[in-house]
Structures are given as C-alpha cells and as structure tokens.
Amino acid sequence: MSTLPVIAAVDGSDDSLVALDWAVEAALVREAPLRVVHVQQYPAWAKPDVLPAGRPEPEDDPVLDQVRRYLAGRVERPVTEYAALEGAPGAVLPELGATAELLVLGSRGRGGFASLLLGSNGLAAARDAECPVVVVPKPGREVHDAMPIEPGPRVVVGLQVDGPDEATLSFAFTEAALRGARLQVVAAYSWPAHIWTAAPGLVLPPAVDQDAVENETRALAEGFLAPHRERHPDVHAEPYVAPGDAAGLLVSASRDAHLVVVGRHRRRLLAPARMMGSVAQAVLLHAASPVAVVPPAPPEE
C-alpha cells in the first residue's frame, strides 16, 4: 500500500471528471488514498476597498460537492479526502507533486480557448511537478495511421536508446505490472541517415545499411530492458523498433492503450529551467490515451 496519495485536480469540467475516473482506478490498483483538489483562483486586481472571499472550505466548495455526488454511488472507492485550495492553478498544481505519488488532471479545463488541445495548467504540471503527471484526454480523440495492435491491456513507453532514463522505464514497468498489462517499448531511429558534404547540394548515402541500424537499436533496447524484466518477471515487455519520428510512433501506438509513458527533459548546465521536451509535448497534444510524463531520475553523485 502506498502512503502517498494519488491527487486528482478537478474544476467542474467534464474533462476533469474523466480524469477523476482514471485517478480513482489508479488509486485502487496502488492501494493508495485519493485526494481530490480544487484550486480556486481569486482575482489579484480587486479594488482595495473590496475584500476578496476567503479560502473556501471543502464543505462549501460547489465543485467538490459535485465530485462527492459523482462518486457517491460507487461500490469500490479508495479512501478519499477533499481539499479546496486558493491560488493560480498553474502554480499550485505543480507544487502538489512534492507530496503525491501521482498527479492526474484533464487535458482541458474550464478556462482558456476551447480549441486548444492542452490547457496551460496541464502543461505547467507536466513540466514542473516532482511526481509523474498523468494528463487524460477527452474521449474520442482520433489517431490516424495507427499501427496494428493486438487486443488486451497495454502500456506504451518511449525509449531513447542513446539517452534512456531509468525513472521512465521503471514507472512504465510498474504501471504494466499493476494493470496486468503487456508493455510495448517504442524505440525509434532516424532513417535515412544522409551525410552532408562541403560541396553545395552534395549528399552522400549512409555508410551502413538500415538493417544494421535497426539491429543495433534493438540490441541497445534489449540491454536497457533486461534489469527491469528481472524486477518484473510477470510483465511481458516487447520492443517495437522502427524508423521515424518518436512522437509520431508513440501517438500511433496510443490507440486503445491504457497509458503512454514519456520522460521529461533533464535539466542541463546551460539550460537550468525545467523543460518538457518536444516529444513529450507532441504526445500530450495528440495521443488518444492518457499520457504520463515522468520527471527524470536524479543524477548520480
């Protein structure tokens, strides 16, 4: 049993209730408590002679009342607490990650433009939270050119063979074990690999053939998966090695997946700010399944 809660962020929107359903299931399989949080933003530009409303109590928050009614009839439900917080959601939600096993929220909330595929709060949480963040899309998101997939529960994880992150792989294996799902490991490689020369417009063909590149990518992937397979012998992990764009392959694999797992960029000396990474952001925008963004493992001493 986990002592840290699964936190579900709600705002009364339909998208947040879809995310709440996912969070309830995640808490149950982890035997973890569920914490339902509503962050209510108060205007900082109120007139000096107007006193802003104080921090709402959980029993007085209409959004949390809606959630209580929504969960009331469920036979199976984790131990649940409710919290009404005050502040800017884009700042408060990432801070909650310091005391959570998992932070879950919908891809779109009540605010912003309805045409956006990913809200600013989801982006901020996935970029800045200290725990893994799961963003649940609106049901019915279509994926074009989806790859053939065998039926059954499945978790997908992206593996960058020239810079794998152990935290991402560990989270994906654990999630697959909790769900009794197989793990599809997507390892992309660039092809064709052209060599540019000093002569204008002259491009040389690659020095190695595609089969050699694919075999090397597969061998590296198998090596990185080996220790995780030992820790999770019940998880069937199958590498999917293919040429192309990593984000495109992960989006293609997201159809009917329980979860797609991607890693977040590690901070660098010349870029100390937290960064999402282009692959993670593209997958968040277009995947048909929920997406977990995992912060990188701390660097070794």
C-alpha positions in Angstrom: 0.0 0.0 0.0 1.2 3.5 -0.9 1.2 6.1 1.8 1.4 9.0 -0.7 -1.9 9.9 -2.3 -3.0 10.0 -5.9 -4.1 13.6 -6.5 -6.9 14.4 -8.9 -7.3 18.0 -9.9 -10.9 19.0 -10.7 -12.5 22.2 -11.8 -16.1 21.1 -12.5 -15.5 20.5 -16.2 -16.4 17.3 -18.0 -12.7 16.7 -18.8 -11.7 16.8 -15.1 -14.4 14.2 -14.3 -12.9 11.9 -16.9 -9.5 12.4 -15.3 -11.1 11.8 -11.9 -12.3 8.4 -13.1 -8.8 7.5 -14.1 -7.4 8.7 -10.8 -9.9 6.6 -8.8 -8.8 3.5 -10.7 -5.1 4.4 -10.3 -5.6 4.8 -6.5 -7.4 1.5 -6.2 -4.7 -0.6 -8.0 -2.0 1.1 -5.9 -4.0 0.7 -2.7 -3.3 4.4 -2.2 -5.6 7.2 -0.8 -7.2 9.6 -3.3 -7.0 13.3 -2.7 -9.4 15.4 -4.8 -8.2 19.0 -5.1 -10.0 22.1 -6.5 -7.8 25.2 -6.9 -9.9 28.3 -6.9 -8.3 31.4 -8.4 -9.1 34.7 -6.9 -8.6 38.0 -8.8 -5.5 39.9 -7.7 -6.9 43.0 -9.3 -9.8 43.6 -6.9 -10.4 47.1 -5.7 -8.6 48.0 -2.4 -12.0 48.6 -0.7 -13.4 45.2 -1.7 -12.4 42.3 0.5 -11.9 39.1 -1.6 -13.6 36.0 -0.4 -11.6 33.9 1.9 -10.2 30.4 1.2 -13.2 28.1 0.6 -13.8 25.3 3.0 -14.2 21.8 1.3 -17.9 21.6 2.5 -18.6 25.0 0.9 -17.0 24.4 -2.5 -19.6 23.6 -5.2 -17.0 21.9 -7.4 -16.1 19.4 -4.6 -19.8 19.0 -3.8 -20.3 18.0 -7.4 -17.5 15.4 -7.1 -18.9 14.0 -3.9 -22.2 13.4 -5.7 -20.4 12.0 -8.7 -18.5 9.4 -6.6 -21.3 8.7 -4.1 -22.8 5.6 -5.7 -19.6 3.7 -6.3 -19.2 0.4 -4.6 -15.4 0.3 -4.9 -13.7 3.5 -3.9 -10.4 4.4 -2.3 -10.1 6.4 0.9 -10.9 9.9 -0.3 -10.2 13.3 1.1 -11.2 16.7 -0.4 -9.2 19.9 -0.4 -10.2 23.4 -1.6 -7.1 25.5 -2.3 -6.6 29.1 -3.3 -4.2 30.4 -5.9 -3.2 30.2 -9.5 -3.7 26.6 -10.7 -0.7 26.7 -12.9 1.5 27.4 -9.8 -0.4 25.4 -7.1 -0.8 22.2 -9.0 2.9 21.5 -9.7 3.7 22.2 -6.0 1.3 19.4 -5.0 3.6 16.9 -6.8 6.0 17.1 -3.9 3.6 15.2 -1.7 1.9 12.9 -4.2 2.6 9.6 -5.9 0.8 10.7 -9.0 -0.9 13.9 -10.1 -3.9 13.4 -12.5 -5.8 16.1 -14.5 -7.7 16.5 -17.6 -6.2 17.9 -20.8 -8.6 20.9 -20.9 -10.3 22.8 -18.1 -13.0 25.5 -18.0 -10.7 28.4 -18.8 -8.8 29.3 -22.0 -9.7 28.7 -25.6 -11.9 25.7 -26.3 -9.9 24.9 -29.5 -6.7 24.2 -27.5 -5.8 20.6 -27.2 -3.8 21.0 -24.0 -4.6 23.6 -21.3 -1.9 25.7 -19.6 -2.5 24.0 -16.2 -1.8 20.6 -17.7 1.3 21.8 -19.4 2.6 23.5 -16.3 2.0 20.5 -14.1 3.6 18.1 -16.5 6.7 20.4 -16.9 7.2 21.3 -13.2 5.8 18.7 -10.8 8.2 16.5 -8.9 6.0 13.4 -9.3 4.7 11.7 -12.5 1.8 13.6 -14.0 -1.0 11.9 -16.0 -3.0 14.0 -18.4 -6.2 12.4 -19.5 -7.6 13.5 -22.9 -11.2 14.0 -23.9 -12.7 10.7 -25.0 -13.0 10.1 -28.7 -9.7 11.7 -29.8 -8.8 10.0 -33.1 -5.4 8.7 -34.1 -4.6 8.5 -37.8 -2.3 5.8 -39.3 -2.4 3.8 -36.1 -0.2 0.7 -36.1 -1.8 -2.8 -35.9 -2.2 -3.6 -32.2 -3.0 -7.0 -30.5 -6.1 -6.8 -28.2 -5.6 -6.7 -24.5 -4.4 -4.3 -21.8 -1.3 -2.4 -22.9 1.1 0.3 -21.6 3.3 2.1 -24.1 6.7 3.7 -23.2 9.1 5.6 -25.3 12.8 4.5 -25.1 15.6 6.8 -26.4 18.4 4.3 -26.8 21.1 7.0 -26.8 19.9 8.5 -23.6 17.5 6.3 -21.6 16.0 7.4 -18.3 15.6 4.7 -15.7 12.8 6.6 -13.9 10.7 6.4 -17.1 11.3 2.7 -17.7 10.7 1.9 -14.0 7.4 3.7 -13.9 6.2 2.0 -17.1 7.1 -1.5 -15.9 5.4 -0.8 -12.5 2.3 0.5 -14.2 2.1 -2.5 -16.5 2.6 -4.9 -13.5 -0.2 -3.1 -11.6 -2.6 -3.4 -14.5 -1.7 -6.9 -15.6 -0.8 -5.4 -19.0 1.9 -6.0 -21.5 4.5 -3.3 -22.1 5.1 -2.0 -25.6 8.5 -0.3 -25.8 8.8 2.1 -28.7 12.4 2.7 -29.8 12.7 5.0 -32.9 15.7 5.5 -35.0 16.4 8.1 -37.8 16.4 6.9 -41.3 17.5 7.6 -44.0 20.8 8.9 -42.5 22.4 11.3 -45.0 25.8 12.7 -44.7 26.2 16.3 -45.9 29.4 17.4 -47.5 31.1 20.7 -48.0 30.1 20.7 -51.7 26.8 22.6 -52.1 23.9 20.2 -52.6 26.0 17.1 -52.4 24.7 14.4 -50.0 26.4 11.0 -49.6 24.5 7.8 -48.8 24.8 6.4 -45.3 27.9 4.2 -44.7 25.7 1.5 -43.1 22.5 -0.1 -44.2 19.2 0.2 -42.4 19.1 -3.4 -41.1 22.4 -2.8 -39.2 21.0 0.4 -37.6 17.7 -1.4 -36.7 19.6 -4.4 -35.2 21.9 -2.1 -33.2 18.9 -0.1 -31.9 17.1 -3.4 -30.9 20.2 -4.7 -29.1 20.6 -1.5 -27.1 16.9 -1.6 -26.2 17.1 -5.2 -25.1 20.1 -4.3 -22.9 18.2 -1.4 -21.2 15.1 -3.6 -20.6 17.0 -6.6 -19.1 17.3 -5.3 -15.4 13.6 -4.2 -15.4 12.5 -7.5 -16.7 14.3 -9.2 -13.8 12.5 -7.0 -11.3 9.1 -7.5 -13.1 9.2 -11.1 -14.5 5.4 -11.1 -14.8 5.5 -8.2 -17.3 5.8 -9.1 -21.0 7.9 -6.3 -22.5 8.2 -6.2 -26.3 10.4 -3.7 -28.1 8.9 -2.1 -31.1 11.9 -0.8 -33.2 11.0 1.3 -36.3 12.4 4.2 -38.3 10.7 7.6 -38.0 9.8 10.3 -35.5 9.5 9.1 -31.9 6.5 11.3 -31.2 4.6 10.1 -34.2 5.2 6.4 -33.4 4.1 6.9 -29.8 0.9 8.7 -30.9 0.3 5.9 -33.4 0.7 3.3 -30.6 -1.6 5.2 -28.2 -4.9 4.0 -29.8 -6.6 1.7 -27.3 -3.6 1.9 -24.9 -4.2 2.2 -21.2 -1.3 4.7 -20.9 1.6 6.2 -22.8 4.7 6.9 -20.7 7.2 9.5 -21.8 10.1 11.1 -19.9 10.7 14.8 -19.2 13.9 16.5 -20.2 16.7 16.6 -17.6 18.0 20.0 -16.5 21.3 20.9 -18.2 24.1 23.2 -17.1 23.4 25.8 -19.8 19.6 25.3 -19.6 18.7 25.0 -15.8 15.0 25.6 -16.3 12.7 22.6 -16.4 11.8 21.7 -19.9 9.0 19.4 -21.2 10.8 18.2 -24.4 9.4 18.2 -27.9 8.4 14.5 -27.9 6.6 14.7 -24.6 4.7 17.8 -25.7 3.7 16.4 -29.0 2.4 13.2 -27.4 0.4 15.2 -24.9 -1.2 17.1 -27.7 -2.1 14.2 -29.9 -2.2 10.9 -28.1 -5.6 9.1 -27.8 -4.8 7.6 -24.4 -3.8 9.1 -21.1 -0.2 10.2 -21.1 2.2 10.0 -18.1 5.1 12.5 -18.0 7.8 11.2 -15.7 10.4 13.5 -14.2 14.0 12.3 -14.8 15.9 10.2 -12.2 18.2 12.4 -10.1 21.8 12.4 -11.5 24.2 10.0 -9.8 26.8 11.5 -7.5 
